[in-house]
Amino acid sequence: MDGEKELGLSVIERAYLDACGYSNNYDRKQARNFLMGINKLWEKSLRAWCDVAGINPEKVMKKSRELWG
């Protein structure tokens, strides 16, 4: 795995951990907003990181909305 892809996966993983409650309330809410693509800004950012990581942002958003939406 190249460094860029690894970085992208690490960003998504950190957001997931924060969204699951391994951080304070503010960070947890922001991580969930990011993973759900709650608005255009968050969605654009998520799509960019998913592109770097080589994963499908639609699947990330769908699963996140099932968990926290």
N, C-alpha and C positions, 0 to 999 in steps of 0.2 A: 504494500500500500504506500502510495506516495504521501509526502508530508502535507500537501494541501488537502487531500481527501481526509487524512487523519485529523487535521484541524477542524474541518467541517463536521465530522462525526463527533468530535469532542464538544463542539459548541451545542449540537443537538442533544447530546448526552447530558451535559451540564444543565441545560434548560429543563430536561425531563426530571433530573434529580431535584432541581429547585422547585419544579411544579408539584412534585410529590411531597413536598413539605420539609426538605432538608435545608431550609433557609427561613429567613424571617417572612412575615406576611406580605410585605411589599414585594420582595423578590419572588415569592411564590405566585402572586397574582400576575406580575409582569411576565414570568416564565410561561404561565398558562396562556396569557394573551398572545405571546409570541408563537407558541406551539399550535394554538387554534387559529392563528391568522385573523385575530379579532377585528382588525381594521386594515385598510390598504397599506399603511406603513408597516405594521407587523407582518402582514402577509408577504409583502415585497421582501422584507428582511429574511423571513423564513425560507421563501423560495430561493433566495440567493445562497443561503447556507446549505440548503438541501442540494442545490446544483453542485456546489463545491464538494459535498459529501457523496454525491452520486445516489441519492435516495429520492423517492417520489414524495413531493410535498403534499399532494392530495391525500395520500395515505396517512401522513403525519397529522394533518389537520383533521381528517375524519376520525381517527382514533382519539385524538386529543379532545375533540368535541364530544365524543361518546363518554370520555372519562370526566371531563370538567365542564362541559357546556350545559 
